[in-house]
Amino acid sequence: KEGRIMSLLSEHISGAYRTLRRTRARTVLTTLGIAIGVASVTCILAISDGVTRMFDKQISHYNGRLVVVRPGMQSRDPNMLLSAMSQQMFGASTLTDADVDAVAKTQHVQSVAPLMTLNATITAKGQTAKNNVVLATTPGFAKISDADITAGQFLGEETKDTTAVIGDQLSIKLFNTDSSVGQVFTMHGQRFTVIGVMKQKTSAVNYNNIDYGNAAIVSYDQGKQLLKGSTQIQQIDVLVDDAKSSNSVVTELKDKLSKLHLGEEDFSVLTGPEIGRPTNQLFTALIATMAAIAAISLVVGGIGIMNIMLVGVAERTREIGIRKAVGASHRNIIGQFMVESLMISILGGAIGYVGGYILAFIASTFLYFSPAFTLQTALMAVLMTIGVGVVFGTYPAVKAARKDTIESLRQYH
């Protein structure tokens, strides 16, 4: 029985190949429709996987010793991200200096760095950098973020508040050199002396949301002065002395901060992959929306398959009648046309999968990360192509099988 099935399948495949060869132009155009749809979805998913892998790699660098405290309660619902973004943009941070002190006094905490960011226009020697990100933090940031100082030094307890560390890209923009130690720039009407230059990381996208190469870093106290005495802590980075202590530190921090916030859960204490989740959630929501839009082209391609199959049924009515007259069952006729539909769909899917990754690699030349090859994306491409072939090939196949044998034999065209 298995041999008979295989023989019948082989016959259907060879017959479908001959049929599709006879209508090359229509086959190519229909295949192209499927390929475009699969390529679009594959490209988007490959870029999404690349972002996720990039964040996971950054966080795994700390071997489980990194803990991050952020304002606001983290939600797994992507629809809540817009609300969280609005709070971050228009509301005050829920983190305070008291929270920073509580974190610093927690057992097994090795380093603490509060992060405050603001925008400023920086000028130096006639050069201007508008809307530049300024990070106000403590000396502990250098150790936690593994800052790469290429010239000079990072901020220390003994350095003055009028000193700053700048990124190498900002240094080139302002002073035409990546070694600008001793140079002076003006920001918010105050003069700052450069005491260190920090190298840009491999990726400008990171869990701190700071582009190190284009940032200016000042002391935490100076940051509060620039913000007119207010405290807007976007994040508190914590480095634990041992990865085994991370869970206990997280538990203790949640208890301490909950008491300081009078029981309000208006903060998040994150560790491991959770640190990249807020950014990934937003990105995932956007990717899902884009993939859904791209999938519309798959539906269009599927309609193309249905169209070419219906035309084929109309053109081959007499052939169907002859096959049924010599004993072909409904199942045989349905199988014949379903194989043709699947061949078109799978061919388009294979071309689209390869083309999608080519597009993703081309797009990555303009981004800070590379696309990732994953089994999930390959599986998605396979399911999409088979699904489209089955869904849009079923109706023409059933229509062909239901044709009356006598009426079909009377057709000559």
C-alpha positions as CSV (number, residue, x, y, z in Angstrom):
1,K,0.0,0.0,0.0
2,E,2.8,2.4,0.9
3,G,4.5,1.6,-2.5
4,R,1.3,2.4,-4.3
5,I,1.0,5.7,-2.5
6,M,4.6,6.6,-3.3
7,S,4.0,5.6,-6.9
8,L,0.9,7.8,-7.1
9,L,2.7,10.7,-5.5
10,S,5.6,10.4,-7.9
11,E,3.1,10.4,-10.8
12,H,1.4,13.5,-9.4
13,I,4.7,15.3,-9.0
14,S,6.0,14.5,-12.5
15,G,2.6,15.4,-13.9
16,A,2.6,18.7,-12.0
17,Y,6.1,19.5,-13.2
18,R,5.1,19.0,-16.9
19,T,2.0,21.1,-16.4
20,L,3.9,24.0,-14.8
21,R,6.5,23.8,-17.5
22,R,3.9,24.3,-20.1
23,T,2.7,27.5,-18.5
24,R,6.1,28.9,-17.5
25,A,5.1,32.6,-17.6
26,R,2.1,32.1,-15.3
27,T,4.0,29.8,-13.0
28,V,6.9,32.3,-12.6
29,L,4.6,35.2,-11.9
30,T,2.6,33.2,-9.3
31,T,5.8,31.9,-7.7
32,L,7.1,35.5,-7.5
33,G,4.0,36.5,-5.5
34,I,4.7,33.9,-2.9
35,A,8.4,34.6,-2.8
36,I,7.8,38.3,-2.1
37,G,5.5,37.5,0.8
38,V,7.9,34.9,2.4
39,A,10.9,37.2,1.8
40,S,9.2,40.1,3.6
41,V,8.3,38.1,6.6
42,T,11.6,36.3,6.8
43,C,13.5,39.6,6.6
44,I,11.5,41.1,9.4
45,L,11.9,38.0,11.6
46,A,15.6,37.7,10.9
47,I,16.2,41.3,12.0
48,S,14.0,40.8,15.1
49,D,16.0,37.7,16.1
50,G,19.2,39.7,15.6
51,V,18.1,42.3,18.1
52,T,17.1,39.7,20.6
53,R,20.4,37.9,20.2
54,M,22.3,41.2,20.6
55,F,20.6,42.0,23.9
56,D,21.1,38.5,25.2
57,K,24.8,38.6,24.3
58,Q,25.3,42.0,26.1
59,I,23.6,40.7,29.3
60,S,25.3,37.3,29.3
61,H,28.6,39.2,29.4
62,Y,28.0,39.9,33.1
63,N,27.6,36.2,33.9
64,G,24.4,36.8,35.9
65,R,25.9,39.5,38.1
66,L,24.0,42.4,36.6
67,V,20.8,43.7,38.2
68,V,18.8,46.7,36.9
69,V,16.2,48.8,38.8
70,R,13.8,50.8,36.6
71,P,10.9,53.1,37.4
72,G,7.4,51.7,36.6
73,M,6.1,48.1,36.9
74,Q,7.2,45.9,34.0
75,S,4.3,44.4,32.1
76,R,4.3,41.5,29.7
77,D,1.4,43.0,27.8
78,P,2.8,44.8,24.7
79,N,-0.3,47.0,24.7
80,M,0.8,48.5,28.0
81,L,4.1,49.7,26.4
82,L,2.5,52.8,25.0
83,S,1.3,53.7,28.5
84,A,4.7,53.0,30.0
85,M,6.3,55.2,27.3
86,S,3.9,58.0,28.0
87,Q,4.8,57.9,31.7
88,Q,8.5,57.9,30.9
89,M,8.2,60.9,28.6
90,F,5.8,63.0,30.5
91,G,5.8,61.8,34.1
92,A,8.4,62.0,36.9
93,S,10.6,59.1,37.7
94,T,9.6,57.1,40.7
95,L,13.2,56.4,41.7
96,T,14.9,58.6,44.2
97,D,18.3,59.2,45.9
98,A,16.9,57.2,48.9
99,D,16.5,54.2,46.6
100,V,20.1,54.6,45.4
101,D,21.3,54.6,49.0
102,A,19.2,51.6,49.9
103,V,20.6,49.7,46.9
104,A,24.2,50.6,47.8
105,K,23.7,49.3,51.4
106,T,22.4,45.9,50.3
107,Q,24.5,42.9,51.0
108,H,26.5,41.4,48.1
109,V,26.2,44.6,46.0
110,Q,29.6,45.5,44.6
111,S,28.9,48.6,42.6
112,V,25.9,50.9,42.0
113,A,25.4,53.5,39.3
114,P,22.2,55.7,39.0
115,L,21.6,56.9,35.5
116,M,20.0,60.3,34.7
117,T,19.8,61.4,31.1
118,L,19.0,64.8,29.5
119,N,19.4,66.5,26.2
120,A,21.7,69.4,25.6
121,T,23.3,71.4,22.9
122,I,27.1,71.2,23.2
123,T,29.4,73.8,21.6
124,A,33.2,73.9,21.4
125,K,35.5,75.9,19.0
126,G,32.7,76.9,16.8
127,Q,31.3,73.3,16.5
128,T,27.9,72.4,17.7
129,A,26.3,69.1,18.6
130,K,22.5,69.6,19.0
131,N,20.1,67.5,21.0
132,N,23.0,65.5,22.4
133,V,22.5,62.9,25.2
134,V,24.1,63.8,28.5
135,L,24.4,61.1,31.1
136,A,24.8,62.0,34.7
137,T,26.1,59.1,36.8
138,T,28.6,58.0,39.5
139,P,32.1,56.5,39.1
140,G,30.6,53.0,39.6
141,F,29.2,53.2,36.0
142,A,32.7,52.7,34.5
143,K,33.0,49.3,36.2
144,I,29.4,48.1,35.7
145,S,29.2,49.2,32.0
146,D,32.8,48.0,31.3
147,A,33.5,51.4,29.8
148,D,36.5,51.5,27.4
149,I,38.4,54.7,28.1
150,T,40.8,55.3,25.2
151,A,42.3,58.5,26.6
152,G,42.4,60.1,30.0
153,Q,40.3,58.7,32.8
154,F,36.7,58.2,33.9
155,L,34.9,60.3,36.5
156,G,36.2,59.7,40.1
157,E,35.2,60.7,43.6
158,E,38.0,63.3,43.5
159,T,37.2,64.8,40.1
160,K,35.4,68.2,39.9
161,D,31.8,68.6,38.8
162,T,33.0,70.7,35.9
163,T,34.8,67.8,34.3
164,A,33.2,65.4,31.8
165,V,33.9,62.2,29.8
166,I,32.8,62.2,26.1
167,G,32.4,59.6,23.5
168,D,35.0,59.3,20.7
169,Q,32.4,60.2,18.0
170,L,31.4,63.3,19.9
171,S,35.0,64.2,20.4
172,I,35.7,64.1,16.6
173,K,32.5,66.1,16.0
174,L,33.5,68.9,18.4
175,F,37.4,68.9,18.3
176,N,38.2,66.9,15.1
177,T,40.2,64.4,17.2
178,D,39.4,61.3,19.3
179,S,41.9,62.4,21.9
180,S,40.5,65.6,23.3
181,V,41.6,65.4,26.9
182,G,42.0,68.9,28.3
183,Q,39.7,70.5,25.8
184,V,36.7,72.6,27.0
185,F,33.1,72.7,25.8
186,T,30.0,74.6,26.9
187,M,26.7,73.1,27.8
188,H,23.7,74.8,29.5
189,G,25.8,77.9,29.9
190,Q,28.5,76.0,31.9
191,R,32.0,75.1,30.8
192,F,33.3,71.6,31.2
193,T,36.8,70.2,30.8
194,V,37.2,66.8,29.1
195,I,39.1,64.4,31.3
196,G,38.5,61.2,29.3
197,V,37.3,59.9,26.0
198,M,35.2,56.7,25.8
199,K,35.2,54.4,22.9
200,Q,31.9,53.6,21.2
201,K,30.7,50.1,21.8
202,T,30.2,47.6,19.0
203,S,26.5,48.4,19.1
204,A,25.0,51.8,19.9
205,V,21.9,49.9,21.0
206,N,22.1,48.6,24.6
207,Y,20.2,48.0,27.8
208,N,21.2,51.4,29.1
209,N,19.8,53.1,26.0
210,I,23.0,55.2,25.7
211,D,25.1,55.6,22.6
212,Y,28.5,55.8,24.3
213,G,30.3,57.1,21.3
214,N,28.1,60.2,21.1
215,A,27.3,60.8,24.8
216,A,28.7,63.3,27.3
217,I,29.0,61.9,30.8
218,V,29.0,64.2,33.9
219,S,28.9,63.6,37.6
220,Y,25.6,62.7,39.3
221,D,25.6,65.9,41.4
222,Q,26.3,68.0,38.3
223,G,23.4,66.3,36.5
224,K,21.0,67.4,39.3
225,Q,22.2,70.9,38.9
226,L,21.6,70.8,35.2
227,L,18.1,69.6,36.0
228,K,17.6,72.5,38.4
229,G,17.9,70.4,41.5
230,S,15.4,67.7,40.5
231,T,16.2,64.0,40.4
232,Q,15.1,62.1,37.3
233,I,16.7,58.6,37.7
234,Q,15.9,56.5,34.6
235,Q,17.7,53.5,35.8
236,I,19.9,52.1,38.6
237,D,22.6,49.6,37.5
238,V,23.8,47.2,40.1
239,L,26.7,44.8,40.0
240,V,26.6,41.9,42.4
241,D,29.8,40.3,43.7
242,D,28.7,36.8,42.8
243,A,26.1,35.4,40.4
244,K,24.9,33.0,43.0
245,S,23.8,36.0,45.1
246,S,21.7,37.7,42.4
247,N,18.4,36.1,43.4
248,S,18.8,37.0,47.0
249,V,19.8,40.6,46.0
250,V,16.8,40.9,43.8
251,T,14.5,39.7,46.6
252,E,16.1,42.0,49.2
253,L,15.9,45.0,46.8
254,K,12.2,44.4,46.1
255,D,11.5,44.4,49.9
256,K,13.6,47.5,50.6
257,L,12.2,49.5,47.7
258,S,8.6,48.4,48.4
259,K,9.0,49.8,52.0
260,L,10.5,53.1,50.7
261,H,7.6,53.4,48.1
262,L,5.0,52.7,50.8
263,G,3.9,49.4,49.2
264,E,3.5,50.9,45.7
265,E,4.8,48.6,43.0
266,D,6.0,51.6,40.8
267,F,9.4,50.0,40.1
268,S,11.0,46.9,38.5
269,V,14.0,44.9,39.7
270,L,15.3,42.9,36.7
271,T,18.0,40.4,36.2
272,G,19.2,38.1,33.3
273,P,17.1,38.2,30.1
274,E,14.5,40.3,31.9
275,I,16.8,43.3,31.5
276,G,16.4,43.4,27.7
277,R,12.7,42.6,27.8
278,P,11.2,46.2,27.9
279,T,13.1,47.1,24.8
280,N,12.5,43.7,23.3
281,Q,8.8,43.8,24.1
282,L,8.4,47.1,22.2
283,F,10.5,45.8,19.3
284,T,8.5,42.5,19.3
285,A,5.2,44.4,19.2
286,L,6.5,46.5,16.3
287,I,7.9,43.4,14.5
288,A,4.7,41.5,14.9
289,T,2.7,44.4,13.4
290,M,5.2,44.7,10.5
291,A,5.2,40.9,9.9
292,A,1.4,40.9,9.9
293,I,1.4,43.7,7.2
294,A,4.0,41.8,5.2
295,A,1.9,38.6,5.4
296,I,-0.8,40.4,3.4
297,S,1.5,40.0,0.4
298,L,1.3,36.2,1.1
299,V,-2.4,36.3,0.9
300,V,-2.1,38.1,-2.5
301,G,0.3,35.4,-3.6
302,G,-2.1,32.8,-2.4
303,I,-4.9,34.4,-4.5
304,G,-2.5,34.2,-7.4
305,I,-2.2,30.5,-6.8
306,M,-5.9,30.0,-6.7
307,N,-6.3,32.0,-9.9
308,I,-3.8,30.0,-11.9
309,M,-5.2,26.8,-10.6
310,L,-8.8,27.8,-11.5
311,V,-7.6,28.7,-15.0
312,G,-5.8,25.3,-15.2
313,V,-9.0,23.5,-14.2
314,A,-11.0,25.3,-16.9
315,E,-8.3,24.6,-19.5
316,R,-8.0,20.9,-18.6
317,T,-11.6,20.0,-18.2
318,R,-11.5,17.3,-20.9
319,E,-8.3,15.9,-19.4
320,I,-10.1,15.6,-16.1
321,G,-13.0,13.9,-17.8
322,I,-10.7,11.3,-19.5
323,R,-8.9,10.6,-16.2
324,K,-12.2,10.1,-14.4
325,A,-13.5,7.9,-17.2
326,V,-10.6,5.5,-16.9
327,G,-11.0,5.2,-13.2
328,A,-9.4,8.2,-11.5
329,S,-11.1,8.8,-8.1
330,H,-12.1,12.2,-6.6
331,R,-9.0,11.7,-4.3
332,N,-6.7,11.2,-7.3
333,I,-7.9,14.4,-9.0
334,I,-7.7,16.4,-5.8
335,G,-4.2,15.1,-5.1
336,Q,-3.1,16.0,-8.7
337,F,-4.1,19.7,-8.3
338,M,-3.0,20.0,-4.7
339,V,0.5,18.8,-5.6
340,E,0.6,21.5,-8.3
341,S,-0.4,24.1,-5.8
342,L,2.1,23.0,-3.3
343,M,4.9,22.9,-5.8
344,I,4.3,26.5,-6.7
345,S,4.0,27.5,-3.1
346,I,7.1,25.6,-1.9
347,L,9.2,26.9,-4.8
348,G,8.2,30.4,-4.0
349,G,8.8,29.9,-0.3
350,A,12.3,28.6,-0.9
351,I,13.2,31.5,-3.1
352,G,11.6,33.9,-0.6
353,Y,13.4,32.4,2.4
354,V,16.8,32.9,0.8
355,G,15.8,36.3,-0.6
356,G,14.6,37.4,2.8
357,Y,17.9,36.8,4.5
358,I,19.7,38.5,1.7
359,L,17.5,41.6,2.2
360,A,18.1,41.3,6.0
361,F,21.9,41.3,5.5
362,I,21.6,44.3,3.2
363,A,19.5,46.1,5.8
364,S,22.0,45.3,8.5
365,T,24.7,47.4,6.8
366,F,22.7,50.4,7.9
367,L,22.0,49.1,11.4
368,Y,24.0,48.2,14.5
369,F,23.3,44.5,14.5
370,S,23.2,41.5,12.2
371,P,20.3,39.3,11.4
372,A,20.2,35.9,13.0
373,F,19.5,32.5,11.5
374,T,17.1,30.6,13.7
375,L,15.2,27.3,13.4
376,Q,12.0,29.2,14.4
377,T,12.2,31.5,11.3
378,A,12.9,28.5,9.0
379,L,9.9,26.7,10.5
380,M,7.7,29.7,10.1
381,A,8.7,29.9,6.4
382,V,7.9,26.2,5.8
383,L,4.5,26.5,7.6
384,M,3.6,29.7,5.7
385,T,4.4,28.1,2.3
386,I,2.7,24.8,2.9
387,G,-0.3,26.7,4.5
388,V,-0.7,29.0,1.5
389,G,-0.5,26.1,-0.9
390,V,-3.1,24.0,0.9
391,V,-5.5,26.8,1.7
392,F,-5.6,28.4,-1.7
393,G,-5.2,25.2,-3.7
394,T,-8.0,23.3,-2.0
395,Y,-11.0,25.0,-3.7
396,P,-9.7,24.6,-7.3
397,A,-8.7,20.9,-6.5
398,V,-12.2,20.2,-5.1
399,K,-13.8,22.0,-8.0
400,A,-11.9,19.9,-10.5
401,A,-12.8,16.7,-8.7
402,R,-16.5,17.5,-8.7
403,K,-16.7,18.0,-12.4
404,D,-19.2,15.7,-14.2
405,T,-17.4,13.1,-16.2
406,I,-19.8,13.2,-19.2
407,E,-19.9,17.0,-19.3
408,S,-16.1,17.1,-19.1
409,L,-15.6,14.8,-22.0
410,R,-17.8,17.0,-24.2
411,Q,-15.3,19.9,-23.7
412,Y,-12.8,20.4,-26.4
413,H,-11.1,23.5,-25.2
